[in-house]
Structure formats: C-alpha cells, structure tokens
C-alpha cells in the first residue's frame, strides 16, 4: 500500500524500514487523545468554513467508530501505517471515503503528535496527583494514631534524639506535598494547545486555534509554532517529577526495610504485601519496599534518556523525538502501580511501639538535653557543658545504662552543679516534648502539623 506521503518517492519502503521507522506498536496508547484532537480540529475547520457541516459530521462519525473498534479490540493495526495518527486517518478514509482525506487540512503530524502527547501527559499528571493525595491521606491517618509513640530520631543512621513516630511520618507527608505541588505546577505551565502549528511555521489556512484550544480545555494556544512542535519540556517535567517522587518513595522504602528487620522490628508488613523464600521457610521479605526502591533506578534512566535525546536537536521536529514516548509511558505506568501498592502496604503496616521505646534507651538520646540543661540552668559555657556531658555518657556506658537512667546522684559525682531537677529533663518523653519550636517534634507541634496537612489536603479536594 502506498504511503500517504509517498508522492515524491519512486520506490516502496522496505519492510525493514517500516519496522525501524514505525512508532505504532507503542504510540497506539494515544488513540483517545488523537481522536479527541481530530474531533476538535474538524469542528474548528467547520466553524471557519474550510470543511462543510456534512463533511465534519461524517468525519466525527468515523472517528467515533474507530474509537469503538479500538476499545473493543476489533481495530487492525498495520505497521505500514507507521503511527497512530496515520492508522486512524487511514481507517476513517476507508469508512467515509474522500471526506476522510480532508481531516488533515491545516495540520501536520508534528503538531498532531505534540497535541496527543501533551494531552496524555496532562491527564497522567492529574492521575498521579490523585494517587499521591490518597497516599497523603493514609500517612496523615497513620500519624494521627501515633503522635505519642516514641522512637529514636537518627542522623548518620545513629541514634540522635527522641522524636515521635508521627513526626517521622510527617516528614514524608511534607515531601509528597512538594511532589503534588510540582505536578500541579507542571499542569499549569503546560496547559497550552499545540494544534494548528502544523509542521513548524503555522498554516496559510484561515484557522482559529483558540477554538480548538477551548474545545480541548486548554488555557490558550501556544505562542510560537517553531518552539511548539519541537518542545518536549512537558515530557521531561513529568519524568523529573516522577523521579523526584521516587527519591522520596525510595527513601521511605529503605527505612521500612530497615525497620522491618529483626535488628529493629519497628514495623511489620502485612502478609498480603510480603513474600516468602523458596528455600527458607521462616522468611518474610519486604519485597514491595525493595521493588519500589529498585524501580527508582528505572525511572531515573527514563529521565536521563530523554534529556540525552533532546540535548542536541536543532529546531524544529526531528525523528529522534520519536524516542520521547516509551520512557514516559513506562515511568507513568510504574508510578501509578507503585503509588497504589505503596498506599496499601503502608495502610496495613503494624507499628511495634514497644520496640521503638526500647530503642530510645540505646545511644543516650538525651545527651543534648543534659548539655542544654548545664547551659541554661547551671550557667555553664556550652563547650564546657559538651565536655561534661561527654563524661556523663562515658560513665553511663561504664554502668551499662542509658543516660536517661543515670539519676542526679550519679550525675552530681561528675559535676556538683547538677541538681535533682535534671531527672525530669533527661526523661525521654520530656526530651521529645521539650522541642516545641515551630516544626519541632513535640507532640503539641506534631498535632499542629497534622492539622495543617489535613487542612491543606482538604483544600486540594474542593
């Protein structure tokens, strides 16, 4: 079959070129976007008098029939059509004849693919936002039930200061809030219509791009056609946003893996979201968290791949840009299933608060509190207070007890200025609750943070 563009060619394309050149095996995912764009384009052509009402009625009828055929699996995809745009145009021409050949008036595959791909990315941005909001709600609910659970806060993966479990969870709520804001910002920035830009320089046909923009729910048409057909910033943005989101998912997954080990046993995964070993009957593996951590490298690779494709391309469209879709499709699908299963895995976690409390008595978490006490109550210079506290920690190690269990009598032997009020200062819960500065870990501040995130999320859902 002759190509729609074959007029100036004297030979038919080789089958090898068809296989190498065609994008239909993967860009057929864009059929809904392509059909919606074509309906809007045909409607506009009727409004400006380029096509008759009868021609447009036939075109829209054929486009809806094609959509139904693809939905039902009856549509025959032919690699000779190269891409989803030509496949649909070929089929509507089979259905309605000459009118089908007029659909491509005043547009190019360059602006057509830019439209389809942009519509897809905008839709998937919204879908990912919805799933992130679900995860946020799950995490906020987990935090509401655990603001009184003590756990060791860490730096360098070493015990540092006592915090509460809800406070730790809210750190991830903060991260995912930024992720949502990035996806929302990307929608706002990229909600402009490419259709009507044609190959690169617009069209001599007296079209109205504002009509198609409005029909497709864009804010307005893009301003420069040369930029538009060669722009894939919107694709890079969703890849970057997904990659950043996966940094946060992976960090959380890593902590859950550590916390679920026998050495920590802070949390236990539900059996429904764990796997076993083929050889060791006792094993219960955190495979969901490990897979999430592993898929992070996958989405990073898709981002780097498209950045590399785009970095040296002259304006306007180049065939290299056909490589823009598979990585985006893969990252989007990976993000969607990952957010769904991560939400369920977190929602079914068992929190082992007793083990967290025991862990708080390892590592002398109230050492900073003793140093601050010496400065504020005993008027000791901080460097001297730091040294005295170091001696107290060494003595606690010698006695094989935690600093919070030392008692003021033992501490007075190290420095006589220490009084009995130090016992309350060094209690783990008091240490946690003393950190009342804005954004701190005290239960009072943690509850304020929970209320903030609840209100923020409720605002998004209006």
C-alpha positions as CSV (number, residue, x, y, z in Angstrom):
1,X,0.0,0.0,0.0
2,X,1.3,3.5,-0.9
3,X,2.2,5.8,1.9
4,X,0.2,9.0,2.4
5,X,3.5,10.8,1.9
6,X,4.8,8.7,-1.0
7,X,4.1,11.1,-3.9
8,X,7.7,12.1,-4.4
9,X,9.1,8.6,-4.0
10,X,9.8,6.2,-6.8
11,X,10.3,3.1,-4.7
12,X,8.3,1.5,-1.9
13,X,9.7,1.5,1.7
14,X,11.5,-1.7,2.7
15,X,9.8,-3.8,5.3
16,X,12.9,-3.3,7.5
17,X,12.5,0.5,7.3
18,X,8.8,0.1,8.2
19,X,9.7,-1.9,11.3
20,X,12.5,0.5,12.3
21,X,10.6,3.7,11.5
22,X,7.2,2.9,12.8
23,X,6.0,4.0,16.2
24,X,2.6,2.4,16.1
25,X,3.4,-0.5,18.4
26,X,3.8,2.0,21.3
27,X,2.1,5.2,20.3
28,X,-1.2,3.4,19.8
29,X,-1.7,4.2,23.5
30,X,-2.5,7.7,22.4
31,X,-5.6,6.8,20.3
32,X,-8.1,8.5,22.6
33,X,-6.1,11.7,22.6
34,X,-5.6,11.5,18.8
35,X,-9.4,11.1,18.3
36,X,-10.3,13.9,20.7
37,X,-7.8,16.2,18.9
38,X,-9.1,15.2,15.5
39,X,-12.7,15.9,16.5
40,X,-11.8,19.3,17.9
41,X,-9.7,20.1,14.7
42,X,-12.6,19.0,12.4
43,X,-15.1,21.1,14.4
44,X,-12.8,24.1,14.1
45,X,-12.5,23.6,10.3
46,X,-16.2,23.6,10.0
47,X,-16.5,26.8,12.2
48,X,-14.1,28.7,9.9
49,X,-15.7,27.4,6.7
50,X,-12.9,25.1,5.5
51,X,-15.0,22.0,5.8
52,X,-18.7,21.6,5.3
53,X,-21.1,20.6,8.1
54,X,-21.8,17.3,6.2
55,X,-18.1,16.5,5.8
56,X,-17.4,17.1,9.5
57,X,-20.4,15.1,10.6
58,X,-19.1,12.1,8.5
59,X,-15.5,12.6,10.0
60,X,-16.8,12.7,13.6
61,X,-19.0,9.6,12.9
62,X,-16.0,7.7,11.5
63,X,-13.7,8.8,14.4
64,X,-16.1,7.6,17.0
65,X,-16.5,4.3,15.1
66,X,-12.7,3.9,15.1
67,X,-12.6,4.6,18.8
68,X,-15.2,1.9,19.4
69,X,-13.2,-0.5,17.2
70,X,-10.0,0.1,19.2
71,X,-11.9,-0.1,22.5
72,X,-13.4,-3.5,21.6
73,X,-10.1,-4.9,20.1
74,X,-11.5,-5.2,16.6
75,X,-9.3,-2.5,15.1
76,X,-6.5,-3.9,12.9
77,X,-3.2,-2.0,13.5
78,X,-0.9,-2.2,10.5
79,X,2.8,-1.3,10.8
80,X,2.6,0.1,7.3
81,X,0.6,3.0,8.8
82,X,3.7,4.0,10.8
83,X,1.9,5.7,13.7
84,X,-1.4,6.0,15.4
85,X,-2.2,9.2,13.5
86,X,-1.9,7.6,10.1
87,X,-3.6,4.4,11.3
88,X,-6.7,6.4,12.4
89,X,-6.7,8.6,9.3
90,X,-6.4,5.6,7.0
91,X,-9.3,3.8,8.7
92,X,-11.7,6.8,8.6
93,X,-10.9,7.2,4.9
94,X,-11.9,3.5,4.4
95,X,-15.2,4.2,6.3
96,X,-16.3,7.5,4.7
97,X,-14.1,8.0,1.6
98,X,-13.0,11.4,0.3
99,X,-14.2,13.3,3.4
100,X,-11.6,11.4,5.5
101,X,-8.8,12.7,3.4
102,X,-9.7,16.3,4.3
103,X,-9.2,15.9,8.0
104,X,-5.5,16.6,7.8
105,X,-6.1,20.1,6.3
106,X,-4.1,22.8,8.2
107,X,-2.2,20.4,10.4
108,X,0.9,18.2,10.4
109,X,1.8,15.1,12.2
110,X,4.3,17.3,14.0
111,X,1.6,19.4,15.8
112,X,-0.7,16.3,16.0
113,X,1.8,14.2,18.0
114,X,2.7,17.3,20.1
115,X,-1.0,17.6,20.9
116,X,-1.7,13.9,21.6
117,X,1.4,13.5,23.8
118,X,0.7,16.7,25.7
119,X,-2.9,15.7,26.4
120,X,-1.7,12.3,27.6
121,X,0.9,13.8,29.9
122,X,-1.6,16.4,31.4
123,X,-4.1,13.6,32.0
124,X,-1.4,11.4,33.7
125,X,-0.2,14.3,35.8
126,X,-3.8,14.6,37.2
127,X,-4.0,10.8,37.8
128,X,-0.7,10.7,39.7
129,X,-1.8,13.7,41.8
130,X,-5.0,11.8,42.8
131,X,-2.9,8.8,43.9
132,X,-0.5,11.0,45.8
133,X,-3.4,12.5,47.6
134,X,-4.6,9.0,48.6
135,X,-1.2,8.2,49.9
136,X,-1.1,11.5,51.8
137,X,-4.4,10.7,53.5
138,X,-3.1,7.3,54.5
139,X,0.0,8.8,56.0
140,X,-1.8,11.5,57.8
141,X,-4.2,8.9,59.3
142,X,-1.2,6.9,60.4
143,X,0.3,10.0,62.0
144,X,-2.9,10.8,63.9
145,X,-2.7,7.5,65.6
146,X,0.9,7.6,66.6
147,X,1.9,11.0,67.9
148,X,2.5,9.5,71.4
149,X,4.8,6.7,70.1
150,X,8.5,7.4,71.0
151,X,11.2,6.4,68.6
152,X,14.9,7.3,68.1
153,X,15.5,10.1,65.6
154,X,18.7,9.5,63.7
155,X,21.5,11.2,61.9
156,X,24.1,9.1,60.1
157,X,21.8,6.2,60.9
158,X,23.0,6.6,64.5
159,X,20.6,7.3,67.4
160,X,20.4,11.1,67.9
161,X,17.4,12.5,69.8
162,X,14.0,11.1,70.8
163,X,11.1,12.0,68.4
164,X,7.6,10.6,68.0
165,X,6.7,8.3,65.2
166,X,4.0,10.6,63.7
167,X,6.7,13.3,63.4
168,X,8.8,11.0,61.3
169,X,5.9,10.1,59.1
170,X,5.0,13.7,58.6
171,X,8.5,14.3,57.1
172,X,7.4,12.1,54.2
173,X,4.0,13.9,54.1
174,X,6.0,17.1,53.6
175,X,7.9,15.5,50.7
176,X,4.9,14.2,49.0
177,X,3.2,17.6,49.4
178,X,6.0,19.1,47.4
179,X,5.6,16.3,44.8
180,X,1.9,17.2,44.4
181,X,2.8,20.9,44.0
182,X,5.3,20.0,41.3
183,X,2.8,18.0,39.3
184,X,0.2,20.8,39.7
185,X,2.6,23.4,38.6
186,X,3.5,21.4,35.6
187,X,-0.2,21.2,34.6
188,X,-0.5,24.9,34.8
189,X,2.7,25.6,32.9
190,X,1.9,23.2,30.0
191,X,-1.8,23.6,29.6
192,X,-1.4,25.2,26.1
193,X,-2.7,23.8,22.8
194,X,-0.2,22.9,20.1
195,X,-2.7,22.0,17.4
196,X,-2.7,24.3,14.4
197,X,1.0,24.9,14.5
198,X,1.3,22.5,11.5
199,X,4.9,21.4,10.6
200,X,6.7,24.3,12.2
201,X,5.6,27.7,10.9
202,X,1.8,27.7,11.2
203,X,-0.5,27.4,8.2
204,X,-1.8,29.7,5.4
205,X,-5.3,28.4,6.0
206,X,-7.5,30.8,8.0
207,X,-7.9,28.6,11.0
208,X,-8.8,29.6,14.6
209,X,-6.5,28.0,17.1
210,X,-8.5,29.5,20.0
211,X,-11.5,27.3,19.1
212,X,-9.5,24.0,19.2
213,X,-7.8,25.2,22.4
214,X,-11.2,25.8,24.1
215,X,-12.7,22.5,22.8
216,X,-9.8,20.6,24.3
217,X,-9.9,22.5,27.6
218,X,-6.5,24.2,27.2
219,X,-5.9,27.6,28.7
220,X,-5.0,29.0,25.2
221,X,-2.9,28.2,22.2
222,X,0.9,28.1,22.3
223,X,2.5,31.4,21.2
224,X,5.3,30.2,18.9
225,X,4.8,27.3,16.5
226,X,8.5,26.6,15.9
227,X,9.0,26.1,19.6
228,X,5.8,24.1,20.0
229,X,6.4,21.3,17.6
230,X,9.9,20.7,19.0
231,X,9.0,21.2,22.7
232,X,9.1,18.2,25.0
233,X,9.6,20.1,28.2
234,X,6.2,18.8,29.4
235,X,7.5,15.2,28.9
236,X,10.8,16.0,30.7
237,X,8.9,17.6,33.5
238,X,6.7,14.6,34.2
239,X,9.8,12.3,34.1
240,X,11.6,14.7,36.5
241,X,8.5,14.9,38.8
242,X,8.2,11.2,38.9
243,X,11.9,10.7,39.5
244,X,11.8,13.2,42.4
245,X,8.7,11.5,43.8
246,X,10.6,8.2,43.6
247,X,13.5,9.6,45.5
248,X,11.0,10.1,48.4
249,X,9.3,6.8,47.9
250,X,12.7,5.0,47.8
251,X,14.0,6.8,51.0
252,X,10.7,5.8,52.8
253,X,11.0,2.2,51.4
254,X,14.6,2.0,52.6
255,X,13.6,2.9,56.1
256,X,10.7,0.5,56.1
257,X,13.1,-2.3,55.0
258,X,15.4,-1.4,57.9
259,X,12.6,-1.0,60.4
260,X,11.1,-4.4,59.4
261,X,14.4,-6.3,60.1
262,X,14.8,-8.3,63.2
263,X,17.5,-5.9,64.4
264,X,14.9,-3.1,64.5
265,X,11.5,-4.7,64.4
266,X,9.8,-1.3,64.5
267,X,7.2,-2.3,61.9
268,X,5.8,-5.5,60.4
269,X,4.5,-5.7,56.9
270,X,1.1,-7.3,56.3
271,X,1.3,-10.9,54.9
272,X,-0.7,-9.6,52.0
273,X,2.2,-7.3,51.0
274,X,5.1,-9.6,51.8
275,X,6.7,-12.6,50.1
276,X,8.5,-15.7,51.3
277,X,11.6,-17.6,50.3
278,X,11.7,-20.7,48.0
279,X,14.3,-22.4,50.3
280,X,14.0,-20.8,53.8
281,X,10.5,-21.4,55.3
282,X,10.9,-18.8,58.1
283,X,11.5,-15.8,55.7
284,X,9.1,-12.9,55.4
285,X,10.6,-10.5,52.9
286,X,9.7,-6.8,52.4
287,X,9.6,-7.2,48.6
288,X,7.1,-4.4,48.0
289,X,9.5,-1.9,49.6
290,X,12.5,-3.4,47.8
291,X,10.8,-3.3,44.4
292,X,9.9,0.3,45.0
293,X,13.5,1.1,45.8
294,X,14.6,-0.8,42.7
295,X,12.1,0.9,40.3
296,X,13.6,4.2,41.3
297,X,16.6,3.5,39.1
298,X,14.3,2.6,36.2
299,X,12.5,6.0,36.3
300,X,15.8,7.8,36.7
301,X,17.0,6.1,33.5
302,X,14.0,7.2,31.5
303,X,14.6,10.8,32.5
304,X,18.3,10.7,31.6
305,X,17.4,9.0,28.3
306,X,15.0,11.8,27.1
307,X,17.4,14.5,28.3
308,X,20.1,13.0,26.2
309,X,17.8,12.7,23.2
310,X,16.7,16.3,23.4
311,X,20.0,18.0,24.3
312,X,21.4,18.5,20.7
313,X,18.4,18.7,18.5
314,X,18.2,21.7,16.1
315,X,14.7,23.3,15.6
316,X,12.2,22.1,14.7
317,X,10.9,18.5,14.7
318,X,13.5,15.7,14.3
319,X,12.8,11.9,14.1
320,X,14.9,11.5,17.3
321,X,11.9,12.8,19.1
322,X,10.0,9.5,18.4
323,X,12.1,8.2,21.3
324,X,10.2,10.5,23.7
325,X,7.2,8.3,24.4
326,X,8.2,4.8,25.6
327,X,10.2,6.1,28.6
328,X,7.3,8.4,29.6
329,X,4.8,5.6,29.2
330,X,7.0,3.3,31.3
331,X,7.6,5.8,34.1
332,X,3.9,6.8,34.2
333,X,2.8,3.2,34.5
334,X,5.5,2.4,37.0
335,X,4.4,5.4,39.1
336,X,0.8,4.5,39.0
337,X,1.1,0.9,40.2
338,X,3.8,1.9,42.7
339,X,1.7,4.5,44.4
340,X,-1.3,2.2,44.5
341,X,0.6,-0.7,46.2
342,X,2.7,1.6,48.4
343,X,-0.5,3.1,49.8
344,X,-1.9,-0.3,50.6
345,X,1.3,-1.6,52.1
346,X,1.6,1.5,54.4
347,X,-2.1,1.3,55.4
348,X,-1.6,-2.3,56.6
349,X,1.6,-1.8,58.5
350,X,1.8,-3.0,62.1
351,X,3.6,-0.5,64.3
352,X,5.6,-2.1,67.1
353,X,5.7,0.8,69.6
354,X,7.3,-1.2,72.4
355,X,10.4,-1.9,70.3
356,X,10.6,1.7,69.3
357,X,10.5,2.7,73.0
358,X,13.2,0.2,73.9
359,X,15.4,1.5,71.1
360,X,15.2,5.0,72.6
361,X,17.2,3.7,75.6
362,X,20.1,2.9,73.3
363,X,22.6,5.6,72.3
364,X,22.0,8.2,75.1
365,X,19.4,10.2,73.2
366,X,19.1,12.9,75.9
367,X,22.7,13.9,75.9
368,X,21.9,17.2,74.1
369,X,19.3,17.8,76.8
370,X,21.9,17.5,79.5
371,X,24.2,19.9,77.7
372,X,21.4,22.4,77.3
373,X,20.5,22.0,81.0
374,X,24.0,22.8,82.0
375,X,24.0,25.9,79.9
376,X,20.5,27.2,80.8
377,X,20.3,26.1,84.5
378,X,23.9,25.9,85.7
379,X,25.2,28.8,83.6
380,X,28.0,26.6,82.1
381,X,29.6,27.7,78.8
382,X,28.4,25.3,76.0
383,X,31.8,23.9,75.2
384,X,32.3,23.0,78.9
385,X,28.8,21.6,79.0
386,X,29.6,19.5,76.0
387,X,32.7,18.1,77.7
388,X,30.8,17.4,81.0
389,X,28.1,15.6,79.1
390,X,30.7,13.5,77.3
391,X,32.0,12.4,80.6
392,X,28.4,11.5,81.8
393,X,27.9,9.4,78.6
394,X,31.1,7.6,79.3
395,X,30.1,6.9,82.8
396,X,26.6,5.6,81.7
397,X,28.4,3.3,79.3
398,X,30.6,2.0,82.1
399,X,27.5,1.4,84.2
400,X,25.8,-0.2,81.2
401,X,22.7,2.0,81.5
402,X,21.2,4.8,79.3
403,X,21.9,8.4,80.2
404,X,18.2,8.9,80.9
405,X,18.5,6.3,83.7
406,X,21.6,7.8,85.4
407,X,19.8,9.8,88.1
408,X,21.0,13.1,89.5
409,X,23.1,11.4,92.3
410,X,25.4,9.8,89.7
411,X,25.5,12.9,87.7
412,X,26.4,15.1,90.6
413,X,29.6,13.0,91.0
414,X,30.6,14.2,87.6
415,X,29.6,17.9,88.2
416,X,28.3,19.2,91.5
417,X,26.2,21.9,89.9
418,X,23.7,19.3,88.6
419,X,20.6,19.1,90.8
420,X,17.6,16.7,91.1
421,X,15.6,18.6,88.5
422,X,17.8,17.0,85.9
423,X,15.9,13.7,86.2
424,X,12.8,15.2,84.5
425,X,15.0,17.0,81.9
426,X,16.6,13.7,80.9
427,X,13.4,11.7,80.6
428,X,12.9,10.6,77.0
429,X,9.3,11.8,76.7
430,X,10.2,15.2,78.2
431,X,13.1,15.5,75.8
432,X,10.8,14.9,72.9
433,X,8.1,17.2,74.2
434,X,10.6,20.0,75.0
435,X,11.2,20.6,71.3
436,X,8.3,23.0,70.9
437,X,9.8,25.3,68.3
438,X,7.7,25.6,65.1
439,X,8.2,22.5,63.1
440,X,9.6,20.6,66.0
441,X,8.9,17.1,67.3
442,X,6.9,17.8,70.5
443,X,3.5,16.2,70.5
444,X,2.0,19.6,70.6
445,X,3.8,20.7,67.4
446,X,3.2,17.3,65.8
447,X,-0.6,17.7,66.2
448,X,-0.4,21.2,64.7
449,X,1.4,19.8,61.7
450,X,-1.2,17.0,61.3
451,X,-3.9,19.7,61.4
452,X,-2.0,21.7,58.8
453,X,-1.6,18.8,56.4
454,X,-5.3,17.8,56.9
455,X,-6.4,21.3,56.0
456,X,-4.1,21.5,53.0
457,X,-5.3,18.2,51.7
458,X,-9.0,19.1,52.2
459,X,-8.3,22.3,50.2
460,X,-7.0,20.3,47.3
461,X,-10.1,18.1,47.3
462,X,-12.6,21.0,47.0
